[in-house]
Structures are given as structure tokens and as C-alpha cells.
Amino acid sequence: MEARTLEAFNPITGPVVFVTLALPEPWRITRATVTPDVQTTIRQGDRQWVASGETRHVVFDRARRLRGELVVRITSGRPRRMSAPLAEAAAAGSMTAGGHVAQFQYGRRREGIVFRRLVPAGRVQHYCDQTKRTILVELSGSLDEGELRALVDSLGDLECHVPAGGVSP
């Protein structure tokens, strides 16, 4: 697994990091056509973190011609509850993400405005007490349940704060 930092760039302050994550082989990440939205930031160690914002990416496996959408939403402070439930929930529980207790959901979510349909989705949400922000990562698209679960499981290794040594990669 190769780590990938999801970030936005500000010409005045430099890079602003959402999270760093690694997907299992052979999955890759590329930025979607939507520009990342950064509303507020926080500095911790040598990093400037997004304290409130959203970024969208495409995950893909070129050889098998599979693709999905990756959305990272960050809000300041603790969550009051898990984000809006999926339209059809298949499973939910707890896991570890970035060294923190996280909640996950699998199921289907609604997509589209005119032609609505249900697509497979997996979500992981946790609160990072180091950066004081809530992080929601959602994966969705035409992925089978096994692929979706493997991608969601890989989110346990995401980096949401500067590690204990104070030096980030």
C-alpha cells in the first residue's frame, strides 16, 4: 500500500491536508474534477490541516476497469451523531481509524437528482482529539461488497494528525 496525502493548495499558506491514506493494491486515487473546498484550517506540528471542508476523489483499479467515488468531509469539533444514515443500511459497527475509535456503515445511498438510484456505499467517521475535528470518509460506486469492505477496512490506517514523534511523512 502506498500512502497518498489528500490536500488542497493555497498560494499564500501552502498545502493544507485533509488526511493521508493508503488503499490496498491495485487501487489508485486521483482527484475528481471538483475543486477541494477548505473553509477553515488548523496547524498542528509541521502540518496545516483542514478543520472544515470537503474534497472528492476517484478511486480506480485500471486492470479490472473498476471505479468509485471517495469523499472526505471534515467539520470542526465533536460529532453529535453519525452523519445522515444510508438509505439502506446493511451493516454498522466500530473500528479504529487513525488511532481513534470510529463508526462505520455499509449499505446503499441515494444518488442523482432527476434519475435517482441506489449505489453501494461505505462510510467511516471518527473524531480526532489531536486536531479537534470530525472526519467522515465515504466510498461509493459500482463496487461489489467485498471490494467495498476491503477499501473501507484500509481506512483504519489513515493519518489524521501528526504522529507521536512530531514528524509527519
ChimeraX commands (.cxc) that place a marker at each C-alpha (Angstrom):
marker #1 position 0.00,0.00,0.00 radius 0.5
marker #1 position 1.30,3.40,-0.98 radius 0.5
marker #1 position 0.24,6.35,1.20 radius 0.5
marker #1 position -1.44,9.27,-0.56 radius 0.5
marker #1 position -1.95,12.68,1.04 radius 0.5
marker #1 position -5.25,14.32,0.11 radius 0.5
marker #1 position -4.65,18.06,0.20 radius 0.5
marker #1 position -5.56,21.42,-1.23 radius 0.5
marker #1 position -3.03,24.10,-2.11 radius 0.5
marker #1 position -3.26,27.73,-1.05 radius 0.5
marker #1 position -0.74,30.05,-2.74 radius 0.5
marker #1 position -0.33,32.04,0.49 radius 0.5
marker #1 position -0.23,29.34,3.18 radius 0.5
marker #1 position 0.88,26.36,1.07 radius 0.5
marker #1 position -0.54,22.83,1.25 radius 0.5
marker #1 position -3.50,22.15,3.55 radius 0.5
marker #1 position -4.01,18.46,4.39 radius 0.5
marker #1 position -7.34,16.65,4.67 radius 0.5
marker #1 position -5.95,13.17,5.52 radius 0.5
marker #1 position -3.28,10.74,4.39 radius 0.5
marker #1 position -4.49,7.27,3.46 radius 0.5
marker #1 position -3.38,4.14,1.68 radius 0.5
marker #1 position -5.66,1.91,-0.36 radius 0.5
marker #1 position -4.95,-1.77,-0.96 radius 0.5
marker #1 position -3.24,-2.77,-4.20 radius 0.5
marker #1 position -4.09,-2.33,-7.07 radius 0.5
marker #1 position -6.35,0.62,-6.18 radius 0.5
marker #1 position -5.24,4.16,-7.04 radius 0.5
marker #1 position -6.59,7.62,-6.21 radius 0.5
marker #1 position -6.96,10.63,-8.48 radius 0.5
marker #1 position -8.63,13.96,-7.81 radius 0.5
marker #1 position -12.13,14.45,-9.19 radius 0.5
marker #1 position -12.93,17.50,-11.30 radius 0.5
marker #1 position -14.39,19.30,-8.27 radius 0.5
marker #1 position -12.00,21.73,-6.54 radius 0.5
marker #1 position -11.45,20.94,-2.84 radius 0.5
marker #1 position -13.45,23.19,-0.51 radius 0.5
marker #1 position -11.50,24.46,2.51 radius 0.5
marker #1 position -13.35,26.73,4.93 radius 0.5
marker #1 position -11.06,26.73,7.99 radius 0.5
marker #1 position -7.66,25.30,8.88 radius 0.5
marker #1 position -5.66,24.38,11.98 radius 0.5
marker #1 position -1.91,24.00,12.42 radius 0.5
marker #1 position -0.51,21.03,14.32 radius 0.5
marker #1 position 3.19,20.28,14.27 radius 0.5
marker #1 position 4.61,20.93,10.81 radius 0.5
marker #1 position 1.25,20.47,9.10 radius 0.5
marker #1 position -1.63,22.76,8.20 radius 0.5
marker #1 position -4.82,20.65,8.47 radius 0.5
marker #1 position -8.28,21.28,7.06 radius 0.5
marker #1 position -10.53,21.95,10.07 radius 0.5
marker #1 position -13.66,22.32,7.95 radius 0.5
marker #1 position -14.04,21.37,4.28 radius 0.5
marker #1 position -14.61,18.70,1.66 radius 0.5
marker #1 position -12.66,17.01,-1.12 radius 0.5
marker #1 position -13.71,14.47,-3.76 radius 0.5
marker #1 position -11.55,11.89,-5.46 radius 0.5
marker #1 position -11.94,8.92,-7.77 radius 0.5
marker #1 position -10.60,5.52,-6.73 radius 0.5
marker #1 position -9.92,3.08,-9.52 radius 0.5
marker #1 position -8.48,-0.29,-10.45 radius 0.5
marker #1 position -7.37,0.19,-14.04 radius 0.5
marker #1 position -6.81,-3.51,-14.84 radius 0.5
marker #1 position -10.31,-4.55,-13.79 radius 0.5
marker #1 position -11.91,-1.32,-15.00 radius 0.5
marker #1 position -13.50,-0.60,-11.61 radius 0.5
marker #1 position -14.05,2.85,-10.17 radius 0.5
marker #1 position -15.70,4.52,-7.24 radius 0.5
marker #1 position -16.02,7.88,-5.57 radius 0.5
marker #1 position -14.14,8.89,-2.42 radius 0.5
marker #1 position -15.47,11.87,-0.45 radius 0.5
marker #1 position -13.78,13.31,2.65 radius 0.5
marker #1 position -15.86,15.73,4.75 radius 0.5
marker #1 position -14.30,17.43,7.74 radius 0.5
marker #1 position -16.05,19.51,10.39 radius 0.5
marker #1 position -14.69,21.27,13.45 radius 0.5
marker #1 position -15.40,19.77,16.84 radius 0.5
marker #1 position -17.04,16.57,18.02 radius 0.5
marker #1 position -19.86,14.94,16.05 radius 0.5
marker #1 position -23.30,14.95,17.60 radius 0.5
marker #1 position -24.04,11.67,15.81 radius 0.5
marker #1 position -23.04,9.66,12.74 radius 0.5
marker #1 position -23.75,11.57,9.55 radius 0.5
marker #1 position -27.14,11.02,7.91 radius 0.5
marker #1 position -27.83,7.30,7.68 radius 0.5
marker #1 position -27.57,5.46,4.40 radius 0.5
marker #1 position -30.85,4.87,2.53 radius 0.5
marker #1 position -30.41,1.12,3.02 radius 0.5
marker #1 position -28.12,0.10,5.88 radius 0.5
marker #1 position -26.65,-3.41,5.64 radius 0.5
marker #1 position -24.13,-3.30,8.49 radius 0.5
marker #1 position -22.77,-0.89,11.09 radius 0.5
marker #1 position -20.23,-1.08,13.88 radius 0.5
marker #1 position -16.99,0.22,15.34 radius 0.5
marker #1 position -13.41,0.09,14.10 radius 0.5
marker #1 position -10.18,2.02,14.58 radius 0.5
marker #1 position -9.24,4.83,12.17 radius 0.5
marker #1 position -6.12,6.93,12.60 radius 0.5
marker #1 position -5.69,5.53,16.11 radius 0.5
marker #1 position -9.19,6.66,17.16 radius 0.5
marker #1 position -12.47,4.83,17.72 radius 0.5
marker #1 position -14.57,5.16,14.57 radius 0.5
marker #1 position -18.04,4.16,13.43 radius 0.5
marker #1 position -18.63,2.50,10.08 radius 0.5
marker #1 position -21.69,1.82,7.93 radius 0.5
marker #1 position -22.20,-0.29,4.82 radius 0.5
marker #1 position -25.25,-0.18,2.61 radius 0.5
marker #1 position -26.66,1.86,-0.23 radius 0.5
marker #1 position -27.09,5.61,-0.64 radius 0.5
marker #1 position -29.26,7.62,-3.00 radius 0.5
marker #1 position -27.52,9.22,-5.97 radius 0.5
marker #1 position -28.78,11.57,-8.66 radius 0.5
marker #1 position -31.27,14.40,-8.79 radius 0.5
marker #1 position -33.63,13.57,-11.65 radius 0.5
marker #1 position -32.91,9.87,-12.11 radius 0.5
marker #1 position -32.47,8.60,-8.55 radius 0.5
marker #1 position -30.80,5.28,-7.91 radius 0.5
marker #1 position -29.21,3.42,-5.03 radius 0.5
marker #1 position -25.47,2.75,-5.12 radius 0.5
marker #1 position -23.31,0.67,-2.75 radius 0.5
marker #1 position -21.59,2.82,-0.12 radius 0.5
marker #1 position -19.35,2.52,2.91 radius 0.5
marker #1 position -18.68,5.23,5.49 radius 0.5
marker #1 position -16.21,5.69,8.31 radius 0.5
marker #1 position -16.49,8.59,10.76 radius 0.5
marker #1 position -14.28,9.46,13.71 radius 0.5
marker #1 position -13.24,12.35,15.93 radius 0.5
marker #1 position -9.53,13.25,16.08 radius 0.5
marker #1 position -8.81,14.67,19.53 radius 0.5
marker #1 position -5.37,15.86,18.36 radius 0.5
marker #1 position -6.72,18.23,15.69 radius 0.5
marker #1 position -10.23,18.68,17.19 radius 0.5
marker #1 position -12.07,17.71,14.02 radius 0.5
marker #1 position -14.58,15.11,12.86 radius 0.5
marker #1 position -13.61,13.20,9.73 radius 0.5
marker #1 position -16.12,11.38,7.52 radius 0.5
marker #1 position -14.79,9.29,4.63 radius 0.5
marker #1 position -17.31,7.80,2.21 radius 0.5
marker #1 position -16.64,5.36,-0.62 radius 0.5
marker #1 position -19.37,4.62,-3.16 radius 0.5
marker #1 position -19.93,3.48,-6.71 radius 0.5
marker #1 position -20.28,0.32,-8.75 radius 0.5
marker #1 position -18.26,-1.81,-6.34 radius 0.5
marker #1 position -19.18,-5.24,-5.07 radius 0.5
marker #1 position -19.49,-5.79,-1.33 radius 0.5
marker #1 position -16.07,-7.46,-0.99 radius 0.5
marker #1 position -14.24,-4.62,-2.76 radius 0.5
marker #1 position -16.11,-2.00,-0.75 radius 0.5
marker #1 position -15.31,-3.71,2.56 radius 0.5
marker #1 position -11.61,-4.03,1.65 radius 0.5
marker #1 position -11.43,-0.33,0.79 radius 0.5
marker #1 position -13.26,0.70,3.97 radius 0.5
marker #1 position -11.05,-1.59,6.09 radius 0.5
marker #1 position -7.96,0.14,4.66 radius 0.5
marker #1 position -9.20,3.43,6.15 radius 0.5
marker #1 position -8.10,2.18,9.55 radius 0.5
marker #1 position -4.56,3.21,8.58 radius 0.5
marker #1 position -5.40,6.80,7.64 radius 0.5
marker #1 position -3.39,9.64,9.18 radius 0.5
marker #1 position -5.45,12.48,10.65 radius 0.5
marker #1 position -2.86,14.12,12.93 radius 0.5
marker #1 position 0.90,14.42,13.29 radius 0.5
marker #1 position 2.20,11.14,14.79 radius 0.5
marker #1 position 3.54,11.00,18.36 radius 0.5
marker #1 position 7.14,11.68,17.24 radius 0.5
marker #1 position 6.03,15.07,15.93 radius 0.5
marker #1 position 7.31,14.39,12.42 radius 0.5
marker #1 position 4.92,13.61,9.60 radius 0.5
marker #1 position 5.93,11.90,6.36 radius 0.5
marker link #1:1,2 radius 0.2
marker link #1:2,3 radius 0.2
marker link #1:3,4 radius 0.2
marker link #1:4,5 radius 0.2
marker link #1:5,6 radius 0.2
marker link #1:6,7 radius 0.2
marker link #1:7,8 radius 0.2
marker link #1:8,9 radius 0.2
marker link #1:9,10 radius 0.2
marker link #1:10,11 radius 0.2
marker link #1:11,12 radius 0.2
marker link #1:12,13 radius 0.2
marker link #1:13,14 radius 0.2
marker link #1:14,15 radius 0.2
marker link #1:15,16 radius 0.2
marker link #1:16,17 radius 0.2
marker link #1:17,18 radius 0.2
marker link #1:18,19 radius 0.2
marker link #1:19,20 radius 0.2
marker link #1:20,21 radius 0.2
marker link #1:21,22 radius 0.2
marker link #1:22,23 radius 0.2
marker link #1:23,24 radius 0.2
marker link #1:24,25 radius 0.2
marker link #1:25,26 radius 0.2
marker link #1:26,27 radius 0.2
marker link #1:27,28 radius 0.2
marker link #1:28,29 radius 0.2
marker link #1:29,30 radius 0.2
marker link #1:30,31 radius 0.2
marker link #1:31,32 radius 0.2
marker link #1:32,33 radius 0.2
marker link #1:33,34 radius 0.2
marker link #1:34,35 radius 0.2
marker link #1:35,36 radius 0.2
marker link #1:36,37 radius 0.2
marker link #1:37,38 radius 0.2
marker link #1:38,39 radius 0.2
marker link #1:39,40 radius 0.2
marker link #1:40,41 radius 0.2
marker link #1:41,42 radius 0.2
marker link #1:42,43 radius 0.2
marker link #1:43,44 radius 0.2
marker link #1:44,45 radius 0.2
marker link #1:45,46 radius 0.2
marker link #1:46,47 radius 0.2
marker link #1:47,48 radius 0.2
marker link #1:48,49 radius 0.2
marker link #1:49,50 radius 0.2
marker link #1:50,51 radius 0.2
marker link #1:51,52 radius 0.2
marker link #1:52,53 radius 0.2
marker link #1:53,54 radius 0.2
marker link #1:54,55 radius 0.2
marker link #1:55,56 radius 0.2
marker link #1:56,57 radius 0.2
marker link #1:57,58 radius 0.2
marker link #1:58,59 radius 0.2
marker link #1:59,60 radius 0.2
marker link #1:60,61 radius 0.2
marker link #1:61,62 radius 0.2
marker link #1:62,63 radius 0.2
marker link #1:63,64 radius 0.2
marker link #1:64,65 radius 0.2
marker link #1:65,66 radius 0.2
marker link #1:66,67 radius 0.2
marker link #1:67,68 radius 0.2
marker link #1:68,69 radius 0.2
marker link #1:69,70 radius 0.2
marker link #1:70,71 radius 0.2
marker link #1:71,72 radius 0.2
marker link #1:72,73 radius 0.2
marker link #1:73,74 radius 0.2
marker link #1:74,75 radius 0.2
marker link #1:75,76 radius 0.2
marker link #1:76,77 radius 0.2
marker link #1:77,78 radius 0.2
marker link #1:78,79 radius 0.2
marker link #1:79,80 radius 0.2
marker link #1:80,81 radius 0.2
marker link #1:81,82 radius 0.2
marker link #1:82,83 radius 0.2
marker link #1:83,84 radius 0.2
marker link #1:84,85 radius 0.2
marker link #1:85,86 radius 0.2
marker link #1:86,87 radius 0.2
marker link #1:87,88 radius 0.2
marker link #1:88,89 radius 0.2
marker link #1:89,90 radius 0.2
marker link #1:90,91 radius 0.2
marker link #1:91,92 radius 0.2
marker link #1:92,93 radius 0.2
marker link #1:93,94 radius 0.2
marker link #1:94,95 radius 0.2
marker link #1:95,96 radius 0.2
marker link #1:96,97 radius 0.2
marker link #1:97,98 radius 0.2
marker link #1:98,99 radius 0.2
marker link #1:99,100 radius 0.2
marker link #1:100,101 radius 0.2
marker link #1:101,102 radius 0.2
marker link #1:102,103 radius 0.2
marker link #1:103,104 radius 0.2
marker link #1:104,105 radius 0.2
marker link #1:105,106 radius 0.2
marker link #1:106,107 radius 0.2
marker link #1:107,108 radius 0.2
marker link #1:108,109 radius 0.2
marker link #1:109,110 radius 0.2
marker link #1:110,111 radius 0.2
marker link #1:111,112 radius 0.2
marker link #1:112,113 radius 0.2
marker link #1:113,114 radius 0.2
marker link #1:114,115 radius 0.2
marker link #1:115,116 radius 0.2
marker link #1:116,117 radius 0.2
marker link #1:117,118 radius 0.2
marker link #1:118,119 radius 0.2
marker link #1:119,120 radius 0.2
marker link #1:120,121 radius 0.2
marker link #1:121,122 radius 0.2
marker link #1:122,123 radius 0.2
marker link #1:123,124 radius 0.2
marker link #1:124,125 radius 0.2
marker link #1:125,126 radius 0.2
marker link #1:126,127 radius 0.2
marker link #1:127,128 radius 0.2
marker link #1:128,129 radius 0.2
marker link #1:129,130 radius 0.2
marker link #1:130,131 radius 0.2
marker link #1:131,132 radius 0.2
marker link #1:132,133 radius 0.2
marker link #1:133,134 radius 0.2
marker link #1:134,135 radius 0.2
marker link #1:135,136 radius 0.2
marker link #1:136,137 radius 0.2
marker link #1:137,138 radius 0.2
marker link #1:138,139 radius 0.2
marker link #1:139,140 radius 0.2
marker link #1:140,141 radius 0.2
marker link #1:141,142 radius 0.2
marker link #1:142,143 radius 0.2
marker link #1:143,144 radius 0.2
marker link #1:144,145 radius 0.2
marker link #1:145,146 radius 0.2
marker link #1:146,147 radius 0.2
marker link #1:147,148 radius 0.2
marker link #1:148,149 radius 0.2
marker link #1:149,150 radius 0.2
marker link #1:150,151 radius 0.2
marker link #1:151,152 radius 0.2
marker link #1:152,153 radius 0.2
marker link #1:153,154 radius 0.2
marker link #1:154,155 radius 0.2
marker link #1:155,156 radius 0.2
marker link #1:156,157 radius 0.2
marker link #1:157,158 radius 0.2
marker link #1:158,159 radius 0.2
marker link #1:159,160 radius 0.2
marker link #1:160,161 radius 0.2
marker link #1:161,162 radius 0.2
marker link #1:162,163 radius 0.2
marker link #1:163,164 radius 0.2
marker link #1:164,165 radius 0.2
marker link #1:165,166 radius 0.2
marker link #1:166,167 radius 0.2
marker link #1:167,168 radius 0.2
marker link #1:168,169 radius 0.2
view
